[in-house]
Amino acid sequence: MLLSLDEILDEVRNLESQQKEIKHELMKLCWFMRGSVTLDDAFAMCYEDREIVARIVKDNLNTTKESGLPFF
């Protein structure tokens, strides 16, 4: 399958956007983990592991909100 130059450029832009989103999610994860997960650690995690940790962070945020305990 051959792509036109415009299609290739669109795909490159799409991949760059995905890359930025992944970096954003990984850095956010590191921030929430307060240094217990380094950026290198986060990049080394597989997708499934990152999803699990993100779900744990979300659950803990909800628990903190419901309990009224300070988060920051």
C-alpha positions in Angstrom: 0.0 0.0 0.0 1.4 3.3 -1.0 0.6 6.6 0.8 0.7 10.0 -0.6 2.9 12.6 1.0 -0.1 14.2 2.7 -1.1 10.9 4.1 2.3 10.2 5.4 2.5 13.7 7.0 -0.9 13.1 8.6 0.3 9.8 10.0 3.5 11.4 11.4 1.4 14.2 13.1 -0.9 11.5 14.5 2.0 9.6 15.9 3.6 12.7 17.3 0.3 13.5 19.1 0.1 10.0 20.5 3.7 10.3 21.7 3.0 13.6 23.5 -0.1 12.0 25.2 1.9 9.0 26.4 4.6 11.3 27.8 2.0 13.4 29.5 0.3 10.4 31.1 3.7 8.9 32.2 4.8 12.2 33.8 1.4 12.6 35.5 1.7 9.1 36.9 5.2 9.9 38.3 3.9 13.0 39.9 1.0 11.2 41.5 3.4 8.5 42.8 5.4 11.2 44.5 8.8 9.9 43.2 8.2 6.2 44.0 8.0 5.7 40.2 10.7 7.4 38.2 10.1 8.5 34.6 12.5 5.7 33.5 10.4 3.2 35.6 7.2 4.5 34.0 8.6 4.2 30.4 9.7 0.6 31.3 6.2 -0.4 32.3 4.1 -2.2 29.8 0.7 -0.7 28.8 -1.3 -3.0 31.0 0.9 -2.2 34.1 0.5 1.5 33.5 -3.3 1.1 33.2 -3.4 -0.8 36.5 -1.3 1.9 38.3 -3.4 4.7 36.8 -6.6 2.9 38.1 -5.1 2.6 41.6 -4.2 6.4 41.5 -7.8 7.2 40.4 -9.3 5.0 43.1 -7.1 6.6 45.8 -8.0 10.1 44.5 -11.7 9.2 44.8 -11.2 7.8 48.3 -9.3 11.0 49.3 -12.1 13.2 48.0 -14.8 11.2 49.7 -13.0 11.1 53.0 -12.2 14.8 53.0 -8.5 14.2 53.7 -6.0 16.6 52.2 -4.3 15.3 49.1 -1.7 17.9 48.3 
